[in-house]
Amino acid sequence: MDWYTIEILDDGIRLDVRPPDRDAWEERIFFKDVERVCYEAGDFLMSDTIYIFVRGREHSYAIPTEGEGGPELWGALVKAGLFDGRLAIEAATAEAGTILCWPEIEST
């Protein structure tokens, strides 16, 4: 997915998104502003997706792991303590459609 680029920075990430059929956009996300990270396992026809929830923003960022820099993003989030390492291993082998979040969402 060459139109979606994730750049890892010392204090966060930069998204550079240039979809072929829509307007391009850029965004910088600081690690200190991240409230929750969720991982949704895709299947062999669909990319896994990382959802980043940021303080002060109503909706999450949905970031496809097939984007340029996607594998590095996953490692950076774990290293920054924004996703649990053991849960990340579970996510890597999860069935399609499984969503895992950190901090975990408590069920009611």
NUMI-153486 format. One line per 5 residues: number of its first residue (from 1); for each residue x, y, z of C-alpha. Coordinates in steps of 0.2 Angstrom, whole numbers. Layout:
NUM	X/Y/Z ~ ...
***
This chain:
1	0/0/0 ~ 12/13/-6 ~ 0/28/-4 ~ -1/26/15 ~ 16/30/24
6	20/30/42 ~ 35/38/49 ~ 42/34/66 ~ 48/49/76 ~ 56/50/93
11	40/57/101 ~ 27/50/90 ~ 22/46/72 ~ 18/56/56 ~ 5/49/43
16	7/54/25 ~ -9/48/16 ~ -11/50/-3 ~ -26/39/-8 ~ -28/38/-27
21	-46/43/-27 ~ -47/56/-12 ~ -38/71/-5 ~ -21/68/2 ~ -18/72/21
26	-5/72/34 ~ -6/71/53 ~ 7/70/67 ~ 2/60/82 ~ 12/62/98
31	14/47/109 ~ 10/57/125 ~ -7/60/117 ~ -12/42/114 ~ -25/35/126
36	-28/18/118 ~ -22/7/104 ~ -32/-7/96 ~ -27/-20/84 ~ -39/-29/72
41	-33/-44/63 ~ -37/-45/45 ~ -38/-60/34 ~ -27/-65/19 ~ -37/-53/8
46	-37/-38/20 ~ -24/-29/30 ~ -23/-29/49 ~ -28/-12/56 ~ -21/-2/70
51	-33/10/78 ~ -25/24/88 ~ -36/34/100 ~ -29/51/104 ~ -34/63/118
56	-46/77/111 ~ -51/68/95 ~ -68/60/93 ~ -63/46/81 ~ -48/35/81
61	-35/34/67 ~ -37/18/57 ~ -19/13/51 ~ -17/-2/39 ~ -2/-12/44
66	2/-15/25 ~ 6/4/24 ~ 24/9/21 ~ 31/9/39 ~ 17/-2/46
71	28/-16/54 ~ 39/-2/62 ~ 24/6/69 ~ 19/-9/78 ~ 36/-11/86
76	36/8/90 ~ 19/7/99 ~ 25/-8/110 ~ 42/0/114 ~ 33/16/119
81	22/6/131 ~ 6/10/121 ~ 2/-9/118 ~ 7/-24/129 ~ 21/-35/122
86	12/-51/127 ~ -4/-45/119 ~ 5/-40/103 ~ 11/-58/101 ~ -7/-64/104
91	-13/-51/91 ~ 0/-58/78 ~ -9/-75/78 ~ -27/-69/81 ~ -41/-75/69
96	-48/-63/57 ~ -60/-50/65 ~ -52/-51/82 ~ -49/-35/90 ~ -37/-33/105
101	-35/-16/114 ~ -22/-9/126 ~ -27/-3/139 ~ -39/-17/138 ~ -58/-12/138
106	-67/-19/153 ~ -83/-28/148 ~ -98/-23/158
***
